Amino acid sequence: MRVIIQPDYQSVSKWAAHYVAAKIKAANPTPEKPFVLGCPTGSSPLGMYKELIDLNKKGLISFQNVVTFNMDEYMMSPTETVSPDDPISFHYRMEHEFYSLVDPELVMPESQRHFPEPGKEAEYDALIEELGGVDLCLGGLGINGHVAFNEAAEADDPITAEEFAQLGTRILPISRETRTINAYGYQRGDLSGMPELCITIGMKQILAAKKIYIALNRPWQNGPLKHVLLDPERPQWPGSLLRRTQLQFCMTEEIAKGVVME
């Protein structure tokens, strides 16, 4: 595990963008062997995407031979995702915050942009495996240590860490604590407007990634970081399972204090 500490959010975003660009360029992807990137959505990676767009417009990185797998999506019902035209949708955010802003000559075609879909969970996992797994999985930590929308197990849930690590792409309820913290960012604190269901890529696919990069920039992430790094591996803190992987954290000094620095 490697921990990178930066002074502020802008520095975290810039470091992340240059790291992603370097990994893509080093892989020298081709149409026959593309670079597979696991993509998060939300306020935390927004700065990284802006920096990647800047690198792209300067001609320093191409995404033509990159295949993206988005980590998750909100759902309106057990069979229907939020409309891609809804600003809360991760489809909407990726389109308006990344895909549409990349140089059209250097962006990955729509056929190389994947989102989990209800009823096609097994196909999603199979496609990732067919491409050789995720080369680089990007993400963050939720308030309860969740990764993507792999929500924390309840305290009395008998599921083991090994069983949790084998969970694939699936539909599940979003915990109240996750809905609450997300409502702050998405709905100006209106919890009633937050979806109660989601579809998420599985822990199995995340843990199998060749490299995992977790960016932390919100002050409250100091709490889950402490448990993820210092607690035993357990599904009650899903991020703790990341310690068995090729993991990198990049965080602000504010978050690092008291956990990985004095």
Order of alpha helices (4+ residues) and beta strands (2+ residues): beta-alpha-beta-alpha-beta-beta-beta-alpha-beta-alpha-beta-alpha-beta-alpha-beta-alpha-beta-alpha-beta-alpha
